[in-house]
Amino acid sequence: MQKVRLGFTFAVSVAALAAVFTAAAVQPSEAQGRKSIRWSTSSVDSYGYRVAASMTKILEGALGGEYTVTVNPYPSTTGAMKAAMDGDGEIGYTADVGMTQLYEGTGGFKDYNAGKGRLVHTWYAYPMESFMAVPKSKAGDYKCLKDIAGKPTFFTTAGFMNWLNFQRIYKALGYDFKHVQIDAKTNADALQGGTIAGSVAYTTAGRSLATYWKETDIRSDVSIINPCPDEVAKLKAAGLAIAEVDPKQAFTKDVGVKTILGVPILFGYNVRADMPEDVVYKMLVAFEKNAGELAKADPGFTPMAKDFVGMQVNGISANPDIPVHPGLAKFLKEKKAWNEKWKVAS
């Protein structure tokens, strides 16, 4: 995929978007003396953008007021990753599947050369679970994923990690990936109007829906299409996990199944190897300390709050050949969770 940049970016203050972390605005003279950390995320409709804004104050506090942290949205997660790697940001929103494609040079990273340096393992924050939804009025037409395969589908915004996740799901199943790109804000209308046969939905930690999916849940009636037993077996044989999601935790209406079967991915906020070790180390210490408060602000952080160190280990283990930032390596060594087979980024 060709790199996409916005003509402008939004610097979002946590004081405006997350009341749980309110703080006084920085005076101009003070702000001028600060260094800048640009936190690249996916679009303003995405979960990654919403929660990133709520974490900037924690990071600023952890760094002793030496840095000003701004949140800059890009059209896709792939775009956010490239922004950080090309020097237009310092922290890049990503997921395990995106990191895999980056280091394989496949998908949106085919023939891509990072301008400043590739992202390395830094901080993993929450799991997401991808699954398929269709209009409730058409639910009888679909019993398995194979029934909707090849039909026009919105697999989330092109370049999003859940979009990449369903690419690997369909590849494992041998299905035709027919993506139709729409504005996420029109998701409910596109489903009801028949522009798309289905739309991929996703939860964070089995609970939080993305902003546009919350609107879809309110404005329309949908049903979830789970993979059939033979499809589940193929997915597991391909090394993909199956996560069970309680639909009542995510949706306000009945979605036709008692349990949603989603394929999980692990999301994080990674940096280049040239980020100072002490900055990353202080960031990790602060987020571990405040994990409980983050979980209170958004339930998507609940798994991280329960096992912060374990989530970092899982993030690295998903791509064990990718280097680990020295700040994360120091943190995990102190926690007695370092694996000597892992490589420290230089």
N, C-alpha and C positions, 0 to 999 in steps of 0.2 A: 504494500500500500504506500502511496506517495505521502510524504509528510504533510500534515495539515496544520496551519497556524492561524490563529485568530488575528485580525488586524488590531485588536486591542485585548487587554486582559483586565480582569477585575481584581483589585486588591481588597480582600474582604476582612474586615475587623471582626474578631470574635465578639467584641462588645456589641456589635450590631446583630449578629446571628445566633449567638449562644448565651442566653441569659445566665446559664449556670456558671459561666466563666467571665462575668462582666469585669471590666477594668476601666480606669480613666484613660482618656486618649493621650497619646504621646505628644508632648509639646514639640513644635517644629524644630527648635534648636537642639532638643535632645535626639529627635529622630535623625537629624542630619549627621550625628556622631555615631550612629549605629551601623553595623554591617547588615546586609540584606540576605535573607533566605527566602527564596521563591518556591512555594509548595505547589507543584503542578498536579492537577487532578483532571478527571473527565468532566463532562459538561455539567451545567448548573442543574440539570434535571436528575443527575445521578446521585446515588447514595455516597459515593466516594467524595464528591464535592461537599455535600451537606455535613458529613462528619469531620472532614478535614478542617472546616472553619471552626469547629468546636475544640480543636486541639492546639491551635496556634498560641493561645495564651499560656498553656502549660509549657510549651517549648520555649517561648520567650522567657518565662520565669526560670526555667531550668538553666538557661544560658545567661542568667544574671543581668538581663536587660541589655546585653551587648549586641543583640541582633533584633531586627524587625522582621517578622514573619508574615508574608502575604500569601493568599491562596489564589492561584491563577488557573481558571478552567480552560480546557481544550475540548474540541469536539469528540474526542475518544480517549480511551485509556492508552491506546497505542501512541496517540499524539502527545499525551502527557509524558509518557516514557521518553519519547524522542526529544521533547523539549528539555528535559533534565539532562539527557545525554549530549545534546548539542550546545549546552551552555546557556539555555534560556530559562533554566530553573535549577534548583539545587536538590529538591526532593521530588521523586517521580512516583506517581500512583501506578501500581502494577499488581500482578497476580502470578501464581506459580506457572500457569500455562503461558503467560506472556513472557516470563523469564526463560522458559524452555525454548520458545520460538526465537527469542532474541539471540540466544547462544547457538541455536541450530542454524540461524540465518534463514528461517522459513516464514511463511505467512506474510504479515505486514513488515517483517524485517528482512525480507529477501533483498539482497544486494544493498543493504543499508550499512553505512559506516558511520559510527558515532563521531560527532565533531569534537567532543571533549573526552569521552570515555564511556564505557558501558556501565550500566547499573550493576551493583553487587548486592548480595544479601545484607539487609540492614535492619528492617523491622517489619514483622508480620502482625496484623492487627485483628483480622476477623475472617471467618469462613463465609462463603456464599454458596447457595444451592440453586442450580439451574433446572428449570422444568418447562413443559409445554402447556400452553393454555389456548382454548378455542372458544368461540361464542357458545353459550349454553344451548342456543337453538340448534346448533349443528353438532352437538356432542355425540348424538347417536351415529354419526358417520365415522367416528374414530374410536377404535378400541385399543390400538397400539400406536407407537410412533411410526411404524411402517405405513400406517393408513394416511398419514399426513405428509410423509416424505415426498419430496418432489413438487409439492404444492407451494404457492407463494406464501412465504412466512417472514415475519419480522423477527429475526434472531437477536434482538436488541440492536443498538446502533453499531454499525460496522466499525470494527476496531476495539469495541468494548471486550473485556475479558470473558463475559458470558457468551458473547458472539463467538469468540475463539473456542470456548468450552464446547459449544454445540457443534462447531466444526469437527472437533476431535470425537464427539459423541457419534455424529453421523458417519465419520470415517470408520470408526470401530464397527458400526452396524452395516456399513456398505450402502448408505442411503444418499440420495441426491440432495445436495444442500442448495435450495433455491431461495436465496435471500432477496427480500424486497425492502429497500431503504425508505423509511418514512420519518417524519418528525415525531419524536417520542411523545410529544404533547397530543398528537392525533391518534394515539394507540387505540383508545376506546372507539372512536369514530371509524377507524380503519377496520377493526374487528366486526363491528356491527354493520358496516356498509359493504363488507365483502371484499374490500381491497386486498386484504390478506386473509388466508385461511386460518392461520394461527399466529401466536405471538409468544416468544419465550419470556417467562417471568423468572424472577429470582428473589430469594430471601437472604437476609444476612443473619447468620446464627439461627436459622429456622424461624425467624420472627419478623424482622423489619423488611417491608417492601420498599423498592425504589419510589421516589416521589411520583413519577408518572404512573407507576402501577397502583399506587394508592388512589390516584384520581380515577384510573380505569376501574378499580374495584367499586368505587362509589357510583360511577356513571353507567356501568354496564354489568351484565351477568355473564360470567365465564365458567367454563369447566376445565379441569386439569386432565390431561391425557398422560397417564403413566406408561412407562415401558412395560411390555408384557414379559412374562417369566423368561422366555427364550432371549429377549433383548437384554434383560438384566444379566443373564448368564454371559452373553457376548461382551457386554460392557466390563464385567468383572474380569473376564479372560483377557481383556485388553489393558488391564491394570487400573481401570477406573472404579472408584468407590460409589456406593449408593447410600445417600443420606435420607433418613425418614423425617419428614416435616409435618407437624400438626397444622392442618389448614386453618383451624380456628385461631391459631397464634398469629397468622399473617393476614387472613382475609376476613372481611366483615360479613360475608355471605357464604352460603353453601356452594362449594365448587365441585361437587359430584364425587369426591373420593374421601374416604376416612383418613387416609394417609397419603401424602404426596411423596413420590420417589424422585428425588433430585440428585444430580451429579455435582458434588462439591468442588470448589476451588478455594484456594487460600490467598487472600488479598493482603498487600503490604504497601509500605512507602519506603522505597529504596533510594539509595544515593550512589554517586560515583565514588571510586576509591580515593579521590583526592579531597573528599570532605575530611577535615581534621578529626583524628581519632577521639579527642576529648569531647567534641561537639556531639558525635554519635553516642558515645558512652553516657554523657549527661542526659541526652534525649531518652535513652532506654531506661535509665534509672528513674527519670521523672514519670514516664508513662507507666512503668510498673507500679510506682508509688500511687499514682492517680487512677489506676485501672478501675478501681471500685467506683469512683466518681464518674468516670466515663460510661460505665455500665448503667449507672443510674440515669445518666442523660440520654443514653440510647442503648436498648437491649442488645444491639448487634455486638457490643463489646463484652457481653457476658462470658463467652468462652475464654477470651483473653484474660479477663479478671480472675477467672477460676484457675487458669494455668498459664501465666504469662511466659514463663521460660519454656514450657512444653510447646507453645505455639511457635516460638522462634526455632526450636529444634525441628518441628514439623516442616516449617517453611524451607529450611536448609535441606532437609532430607528429601523433599520433593525434587530438588535439583542439586544433588550433593557434589557435582563437579564444578558448580559455579562458585567463584571465590566469595569469601565472607569478609565484610568490612572489619578492619582492625578494632573498631569500637565495639562491635557486636561480639567479636572473638574475645575481647577482654571481659565483657559482661558475662558471657557464657562460661569462661574459665573460672571466674569468681563464683559462679553458681554451680560449679562442678558438673556442667552439662556439655562441655566441649568434646567433640569427637576428633581425635588426632588424624583421622583420614581426611578431614575437611581442609581446604586451602584458605589461607589468609590473603586477602587482596593486597597488592602492593601498588 
